[in-house]
Structures are given as C-alpha cells and as structure tokens.
Amino acid sequence: MNADAKTLAASFDLEKLTPEFYDNPYPTYRALRENEPVKRLPNGTVFLTRYDDLVTTYKNTKSFSSDKKREFAPKYGETPLYEHHTTSLVFNDPPSHTRVRRLIMGALSPRAIAGMEGDLVKLVDGLLDAIAAKGACELIEDFAASIPIEVIGNLLDVPHDERGPLRDWSLAILGALEPVVSPDVAARGNKAVTDFLAYLETLVARRREKPGSPERDVLTRLIQGEESGERLTEKELLHNCIFLLNAGHETTTNLIGNGLVALDRHPDQKQRLITNPGMIKTAVEEMLRYESSNQLGNRMTTEKVELGGVVLEAGTSVTLCIGAANRDPAQFPDPERFDVARTPNRHLAFATGAHQCAGMALARLEGAIAISRFLARFPDYAVSGQPVRGGRVRFRGFLSVACSIG
C-alpha cells in the first residue's frame, strides 16, 4: 500500500488526470499529502495538499499573490475570459481586492441575508411541491441548481423571465478555469462572457434609470457605491456581477447535491440528522469539508519563499488543494469519516484570510434550508443508479442524480 501510494504521488500530473481520479480523487490526495505534500508538477507548478500549508499560503497575501494576469495571459490571450478573470474580486490583490470586497460585503450584510430567509423557504418549498407532484426527482436540475440561480437572480433583481441563460453562462465561464482547457471549452467560455456582459449592460442601464432599494438589491448597492464616494468602475461593476453569479451558483449547487448524496451513502448519518434536525448547521459544515464544492485554488509567489521545507522561487504558480487539506488527519480526526456532528470543523471550503468567501453566510443559509427541508419532506429519498459527476477537478459536483422520493 505504501509503495503504491508513493507511486501514485510520484506519477501525479494535474494536466493528465484519469477517469478514476475524477470519480474519487481522495486516495491520490492522501498519497500526495503523505509522500509529496509540496509536489512539483511536470509543468513547473507546485501542488499543495497539507492543511497548514494552505492556511499559511492564504494568510500571506504579500508572498502569495492572487493576481492572475501573469498566469492567465498565456492561457487565455487577449480574450473576454482574460478580462473577466483578471477583473473579478477573487483574482485580485489588496488594495483593489479590499475596495471591491468592501462594496460587495456591504450588500451581503448579516441583516440583508437574514431578510432573505423567508423568500428562500418559499422557493425551496415550491420546488419540493413540484417534486412531490412529479413523484420522482432529478436532484440537480429539479432542486439543487434551481436554488442559487433564483437567490442570485433576486440579489441582482434580474427579472424572472430573463434568468434562463444564467446557469449555462456560469457553467461555461467556470468550466474554462480547469487546469487544461480545450479550444471548444474556451470558445464557449468567451461567448458566455460576451453574452453576459451585453445582458448586464442593459440591466445596469435600466437600474440606473430606476434604482431599487440598496438594502435588498445588490446591483443598486454596487452602482451607488458607498456614502464615502467609493465606486466601482463600469468594467469592475459588470465583471463582479458575473463573479457574484458564478461564485454563488455552482458552489452552492454542489453543496446541496453533494450533501444529499453523502447522506444517502451514509444512512446512519442521514437517520441521525432526521432524528436531530437541529444538527443541520454542523451537518452543512461537514458536507463542505467532506466533499468540498471548490477543490482547488491558485496563488503565485512574489518572492522566494519556503513552504513545508521546500524553497519556491519568485514567480512559482501554486495550486492549493482544498479537497486534500479538508481531509488532513493533522487537523481532522478520522478525516475519511462523514460525521454530521463533527466539531470543531475548521474546514477551508470557503478559504481563509483576506480572500475568505464573501458570500459564505448566504451559502450556509441556502444549504441548511434546502437540505433540512428536503430531508423533512422526503425522509425516505434514495439515489437511483449511479450519479453522473461533472467531469471537472476544480469544482466537484454532480451533473445529474436520479432520485426516488419514497
């Protein structure tokens, strides 16, 4: 086993992944963590799998930059994808990151999120009613993917009859963040950015003409800026609206889908949560840890730095493996066990430090309401057949999950 693990770690190449890896990457992550935790890949980049190394990297924004201009220029060229991914909040350093994040966080205050709960419950219950009427469920399309699209649509006050393309745009743009991007995937991503920007230009123009309430309408809040006079440029405004949809859509879809599938595969934990519905908050944290929606992050060193006993030269591209760190036994006792009551649970599903997810409170609320109400309504639900994975390494989720509802 140890020799096999060493071989697995030695042969790992993020640009040449196997079908077995996409199905279950965790044995590979374990082999890397135990044998080559700071792994130099054939393309010259470094792959990190230990919890403590990720925390160090996240918190040292001076030595580990989030600015993606240098990394993405050869990957995308002068394209809409390049402009988008080098303008949005997540791929920038302070002070630009700090300024944009402050405006977005102002629109996602605890008070604003608490005010969304009633509408979220109505949305979830409406989806559950439709599933009950149908008598069966495709877990992703009928439920998990429908929730964040509506929530983000409501946040930006996108008219309901204009929300149709949002999910496909988001999937196309995020799909182009994979380690290897085919020309077809890049073309779909670039078209999605172009179409999304064209739509947002008309939406923003309408909102400038007729503002909504900045307390509830994030787009109005971002347009108006802070009382101090802080404003986003037009380019920043449009690209960060795309970022809000992308950040809040696929990750939350995956949280709900991954969580319900994990409960189905661990009937003892499912029954435990049914018996103790008050555990939903710790259960959601465990779902985020056990099967992280976002599995990879990236940084680039700005100076020579030592990490885990390995010296990295300035300009080294670093991949942070969240999925591996969240199963590090140095941080999580018995990390391969799915435990809905696990505490403490300092997982890195939302990162940490300056780039900790701005929408994590909203994602937690969506996950808790969706999963708890699904479980209460359909306690005997069961996954039918083999769920279909999304075929991606960065964002881990399902494309489809057939489900009986009992």
C-alpha positions in Angstrom: 0.0 0.0 0.0 2.8 2.4 1.0 4.7 1.6 -2.3 1.5 2.1 -4.3 0.9 5.4 -2.6 4.4 6.6 -3.3 4.0 5.6 -7.0 0.6 7.4 -7.1 2.2 10.5 -5.7 5.2 10.3 -7.9 3.2 10.0 -11.1 0.6 12.7 -10.3 0.1 15.2 -13.1 -2.7 17.7 -12.8 -2.8 18.0 -16.6 -3.2 14.3 -17.2 -5.9 13.1 -14.9 -7.5 9.6 -15.1 -11.3 8.8 -15.0 -10.6 7.1 -11.7 -9.3 10.4 -10.3 -12.4 12.3 -11.4 -14.6 9.7 -9.8 -12.6 9.7 -6.5 -9.6 12.0 -6.1 -9.1 11.4 -2.4 -6.8 8.4 -2.5 -4.5 10.4 -4.7 -4.7 13.4 -2.4 -3.9 11.2 0.6 -0.9 9.7 -1.2 0.4 13.2 -2.1 -0.2 14.6 1.4 1.8 11.7 2.9 4.6 11.4 0.4 5.0 14.7 -1.6 2.9 17.4 0.2 4.7 20.2 -1.7 4.6 18.4 -5.1 6.5 19.8 -8.1 4.5 19.1 -11.2 5.9 18.5 -14.7 4.8 21.9 -15.9 6.9 23.6 -13.1 3.9 24.5 -10.9 3.6 23.3 -7.3 0.6 21.4 -5.8 -0.1 21.7 -2.0 -2.2 19.2 0.0 -1.5 19.8 3.7 -3.9 21.9 5.7 -1.2 24.0 7.5 0.5 24.8 4.2 -2.8 26.1 2.7 -3.5 28.3 5.7 0.0 29.7 5.5 -0.5 30.5 1.8 -4.0 32.0 2.2 -2.9 34.3 5.0 0.4 35.6 3.4 -1.0 37.8 0.7 2.4 39.6 0.3 4.3 36.4 -0.7 1.4 34.6 -2.4 -0.5 36.7 -4.9 -4.0 36.2 -6.2 -3.4 38.4 -9.2 -3.9 36.2 -12.3 -2.6 38.5 -15.1 0.7 36.7 -15.4 -0.8 33.2 -15.2 -3.9 33.8 -17.4 -2.2 35.8 -20.2 -0.7 32.7 -21.9 -3.8 30.6 -21.0 -6.5 32.9 -22.5 -4.7 35.5 -24.6 -6.5 38.8 -25.1 -10.0 37.4 -24.8 -13.2 38.1 -22.8 -12.2 35.3 -20.4 -8.9 37.0 -19.7 -10.6 40.3 -19.0 -13.2 38.7 -16.8 -10.9 36.5 -14.7 -8.4 39.4 -14.1 -11.0 41.9 -13.1 -13.3 39.9 -10.7 -12.8 40.1 -7.0 -11.4 36.7 -6.3 -8.4 37.1 -8.7 -7.1 40.4 -7.4 -4.8 41.5 -4.5 -5.2 44.3 -2.0 -5.9 47.3 -2.3 -8.1 46.6 -5.4 -9.4 43.4 -3.8 -10.1 45.2 -0.5 -12.1 48.0 -2.1 -14.3 45.8 -4.2 -14.8 43.3 -1.4 -15.9 46.1 0.9 -18.7 47.2 -1.5 -19.9 43.6 -2.0 -19.8 42.8 1.7 -21.9 45.9 2.4 -24.6 44.4 0.2 -24.3 41.0 1.9 -24.6 42.2 5.5 -26.0 39.8 8.2 -29.2 41.9 8.2 -29.6 41.6 4.4 -29.0 37.9 4.5 -31.5 37.4 7.4 -34.0 39.2 5.3 -33.7 36.6 2.6 -34.7 33.6 4.7 -38.5 33.9 4.2 -38.2 34.1 0.4 -35.7 31.2 0.4 -38.1 29.0 2.4 -40.9 29.8 -0.1 -38.6 29.0 -3.0 -37.5 25.6 -1.6 -41.0 24.6 -0.6 -42.2 25.4 -4.1 -39.6 23.2 -5.6 -40.4 20.4 -3.1 -44.1 20.7 -4.0 -43.2 20.3 -7.7 -41.1 17.2 -6.9 -43.9 15.7 -4.9 -46.4 16.3 -7.7 -44.0 14.6 -10.2 -43.4 11.7 -7.8 -39.6 11.5 -8.5 -36.7 13.8 -8.7 -33.6 14.7 -10.7 -31.8 16.1 -7.8 -29.6 18.7 -9.6 -31.9 20.1 -12.2 -35.2 19.9 -10.2 -33.7 21.1 -6.9 -30.0 21.9 -6.2 -29.3 24.0 -9.3 -32.6 25.9 -9.1 -32.0 27.4 -5.7 -28.8 29.5 -6.1 -29.8 30.8 -9.6 -33.0 32.2 -8.1 -31.2 33.6 -5.0 -28.6 35.4 -7.1 -31.2 36.5 -9.5 -33.1 38.0 -6.6 -30.0 39.6 -5.2 -29.3 41.4 -8.5 -33.1 41.8 -9.1 -32.9 40.1 -12.5 -36.5 39.8 -13.9 -37.6 36.1 -13.7 -38.2 35.9 -17.5 -34.6 36.9 -18.1 -32.9 34.3 -15.9 -33.0 31.4 -18.4 -29.3 31.8 -19.7 -27.7 32.4 -16.3 -26.8 28.9 -15.4 -25.3 28.0 -18.8 -23.3 31.2 -18.8 -21.9 30.4 -15.4 -21.1 26.8 -16.2 -19.3 27.9 -19.4 -17.2 30.6 -17.7 -16.2 28.4 -14.7 -15.5 25.4 -17.0 -12.7 27.5 -18.6 -10.9 27.6 -15.2 -10.0 23.9 -15.4 -6.2 23.1 -15.5 -6.5 22.0 -19.2 -8.9 24.0 -21.4 -9.8 22.7 -24.9 -10.5 25.2 -27.7 -14.2 24.3 -27.6 -14.4 25.0 -23.8 -12.5 28.3 -24.3 -14.8 29.3 -27.1 -17.9 28.6 -25.0 -16.4 30.5 -22.1 -15.6 33.5 -24.2 -19.0 33.6 -25.8 -20.6 33.3 -22.3 -18.6 36.3 -21.0 -19.5 38.3 -24.1 -23.2 37.5 -23.9 -23.4 38.0 -20.2 -21.7 41.4 -20.4 -24.1 42.5 -23.2 -27.1 41.5 -21.0 -25.6 43.2 -17.9 -25.1 46.5 -19.8 -28.8 46.7 -20.5 -29.7 45.6 -16.9 -27.4 48.2 -15.4 -28.7 50.9 -17.7 -32.3 50.1 -16.6 -31.3 50.1 -12.9 -29.5 53.4 -13.2 -32.7 54.8 -14.6 -34.9 53.2 -12.0 -32.9 52.2 -8.9 -34.1 49.6 -6.4 -33.6 49.5 -2.7 -29.9 49.3 -1.8 -30.9 47.3 1.3 -32.2 44.4 -0.9 -30.9 45.0 -4.4 -27.2 44.2 -4.6 -26.9 45.7 -8.1 -28.3 49.0 -7.0 -25.9 49.0 -4.0 -22.9 48.3 -6.2 -24.0 51.0 -8.7 -24.5 53.6 -6.0 -21.3 52.7 -4.0 -20.5 53.8 -0.5 -21.5 57.1 1.1 -17.8 58.0 1.2 -17.9 58.2 -2.6 -16.3 54.8 -3.2 -17.5 53.5 -6.6 -16.7 50.6 -8.9 -15.7 51.4 -12.5 -18.1 50.3 -15.2 -15.8 47.3 -16.0 -15.5 46.3 -12.4 -19.2 46.6 -11.9 -20.1 44.3 -14.8 -17.4 41.7 -14.2 -18.2 41.5 -10.4 -21.9 40.9 -11.2 -20.7 37.9 -13.3 -18.5 36.9 -10.4 -21.4 37.1 -7.9 -23.4 34.7 -10.0 -20.5 32.3 -10.7 -19.3 32.3 -7.1 -22.8 31.7 -5.7 -24.1 29.4 -8.3 -22.1 26.2 -8.9 -20.5 26.0 -5.5 -23.9 26.2 -3.7 -25.5 23.8 -6.3 -22.6 21.4 -5.4 -23.0 21.8 -1.7 -26.7 20.8 -1.9 -26.2 18.0 -4.4 -23.0 16.6 -2.7 -24.7 16.9 0.7 -27.8 14.9 -0.2 -25.8 12.2 -2.0 -23.4 11.9 1.0 -26.4 11.4 3.4 -27.8 8.8 1.0 -24.5 7.0 1.1 -24.2 7.2 4.9 -27.7 6.1 6.1 -26.6 6.2 9.8 -25.8 9.9 9.4 -28.9 10.5 7.4 -31.1 9.0 10.2 -29.1 10.9 12.8 -30.0 14.2 11.1 -33.6 13.2 10.6 -33.8 12.4 14.4 -31.9 15.6 15.3 -32.8 18.3 12.8 -31.1 20.9 15.0 -27.8 19.4 13.8 -28.3 20.9 10.3 -25.6 23.6 10.9 -22.9 21.2 11.9 -24.1 18.8 9.1 -23.6 21.5 6.4 -20.1 22.2 7.7 -19.3 18.5 7.4 -20.7 18.4 3.9 -18.5 21.4 3.0 -15.4 19.6 4.5 -16.1 16.1 3.3 -16.9 16.9 -0.4 -15.7 20.5 -0.9 -17.6 22.2 -3.7 -14.5 24.1 -4.8 -11.5 21.8 -4.6 -8.6 23.9 -5.9 -7.3 27.5 -5.5 -4.3 29.2 -7.0 -1.6 31.7 -6.0 1.7 32.9 -7.4 4.8 33.6 -5.4 6.0 37.2 -5.5 9.4 36.5 -3.8 11.5 33.5 -2.8 9.7 31.7 0.0 10.0 28.4 1.9 6.9 26.3 2.4 6.9 22.9 4.0 10.6 22.7 3.9 10.7 23.4 0.1 12.1 26.6 -1.4 9.9 28.2 -4.0 11.4 30.8 -6.3 9.5 34.1 -7.1 7.1 33.6 -10.0 6.1 30.0 -9.0 2.5 29.1 -9.7 1.0 27.3 -6.7 -2.2 25.2 -6.6 -3.9 24.9 -3.2 -5.8 21.6 -2.9 -8.7 22.4 -0.7 -10.1 18.8 -1.1 -6.9 17.3 0.3 -6.5 19.8 3.1 -10.0 19.2 4.3 -9.1 15.5 4.9 -5.8 16.2 6.6 -5.6 14.0 9.7 -3.3 16.6 11.3 -6.4 18.8 11.5 -9.4 16.5 11.4 -9.5 13.3 13.5 -10.6 10.3 11.3 -10.9 12.6 8.3 -12.4 9.9 5.9 -15.4 9.5 8.2 -18.5 11.5 7.4 -19.9 12.8 10.7 -22.8 15.3 10.8 -21.9 16.3 14.3 -18.2 16.9 13.8 -16.9 19.8 15.9 -14.7 21.6 15.7 -14.6 21.8 12.0 -12.3 24.5 10.7 -12.5 23.4 7.1 -11.2 25.5 4.2 -14.2 25.2 1.8 -14.5 29.0 2.0 -10.8 29.6 2.1 -9.5 31.8 4.9 -7.7 35.1 5.4 -8.3 38.1 3.2 -10.0 36.0 0.4 -12.4 34.1 2.6 -15.6 33.8 0.7 -17.7 37.0 0.8 -20.9 35.0 0.4 -20.3 32.2 2.8 -23.1 33.1 5.2 -25.6 33.1 2.3 -24.3 29.7 1.1 -24.6 28.3 4.5 -28.2 29.5 4.8 -29.1 28.1 1.4 -27.6 24.8 2.2 -29.2 24.5 5.6 -32.7 25.4 4.4 -32.5 23.3 1.2 -31.1 20.2 2.8 -33.2 20.3 6.0 -36.5 20.9 4.2 -35.7 18.2 1.6 -35.0 15.7 4.3 -38.1 16.6 6.3 -40.3 16.3 3.3 -38.7 13.2 1.8 -37.0 11.3 4.6 -37.1 8.1 2.6 -35.5 9.5 -0.6 -32.9 7.3 -2.3 -30.4 7.9 -5.1 -31.3 5.7 -8.1 -28.4 4.2 -10.1 -25.0 5.9 -10.4 -25.0 9.7 -10.2 -23.2 11.4 -13.0 -20.2 13.5 -12.0 -19.4 16.9 -13.6 -16.1 15.7 -15.1 -14.2 18.6 -13.5 -11.4 18.7 -10.9 -11.7 22.4 -9.7 -15.4 22.3 -9.0 -16.6 18.9 -7.6 -20.3 18.2 -8.0 -22.8 16.2 -10.0 -24.4 16.8 -13.4 -27.3 14.6 -12.6 -28.6 12.5 -9.8 -31.8 10.4 -10.3 -33.6 10.1 -7.1 -36.8 8.3 -5.8 -38.6 10.2 -3.0 -40.1 7.2 -1.1 
